[in-house]
Amino acid sequence: MEISFAGKQALVTGAGKGIGRATALALARCGARVTAVTRTQADLNSLVQECPAIVPVCVDLADWAATEAALKDVGPIDLLVNNAACTKLQPFLEVTPDQFDLLFNVNVKAVLHISQMVAGGMKARGSGGSIVNVSSQASQRALRDHTVYCATKGALDMLTKVMALELGPHQIRVNSVNPTVVMTKMGRLGWSDPEKAQTMKSRIPLGRFAEEEDVVNCILFLLSEKSSMINGVALPVDGGHLAC
Ligand code: NAP
């Protein structure tokens, strides 16, 4: 399936590493003008070296005011990928308030904030648009030591649905992808232990973790006109894990 984003402006958060970085590069390859947002300047430097057309923005998305200042001049955006997220493994009884606040700030509140800015512009221009939130199988499956992360992704799925409901009349579609484990920096944090990894893989009918490309392809599809009647879905990219 040929997908072209020629003439489109895209913004990807968490574009320094992992799935976000691969998404930014794929969007650029498909012709979009890409703004890449992340908090580590060195990642942006290497990204721009790899693809000089990408516009870098360095900001910590946990900081509402700094995000507003950093993004106020990015211009009209047609395609938004809310990908940035963080996690910290803590058993339920040891969850700390600082980690609760940090994860909800980045994984949920920043998505709301950036989406308000971007969708507000789409609505004002009457241009429509497409937004993809990167959620997780963790929104629908309890994972040990992932209390707050699971809770943020559950919240993100419901945020996606309400955004789809309210923004749909403005021809702005909002969907999420919900991957299983991908061995990025975040994936390695939770699943490097071979025993844990094997237990998780045994619950995935296809018997393997996802690759970055598996997730990126689904994000591109949901951003594109090929999915023009799809709005408000949480698309598992999980080899069947959530089906059983
Ligand atoms: P990753 O390799 O850790 O990359 C995350 C990116 O987001 C990094 O560039 C990171 O920057 C950036 N980021 C994190 N906090 C930020 C903040 N406060 N401000 C700005 N940028 C920030 O993670 P990933 O695995 O690619 O995850 C991408 C998305 O997929 C996330 O939403 C994650 O929840 C979801 N997901 C991942 C998996 C998995 O197994 N990997 C599975 C399901 C869903 P720094 O490195 O500088 O912090």
Boltz pocket constraint, residues with backbone or C-beta under 6 A from the ligand:
constraints:
  - pocket:
      binder: B
      contacts: [[A, 13], [A, 14], [A, 15], [A, 16], [A, 17], [A, 18], [A, 19], [A, 20], [A, 37], [A, 38], [A, 39], [A, 40], [A, 43], [A, 59], [A, 60], [A, 61], [A, 62], [A, 82], [A, 83], [A, 84], [A, 85], [A, 86], [A, 106], [A, 134], [A, 135], [A, 136], [A, 137], [A, 178], [A, 179], [A, 180], [A, 181], [A, 182], [A, 183], [A, 184], [A, 185], [A, 186], [A, 187], [A, 188]]
      max_distance: 6.0
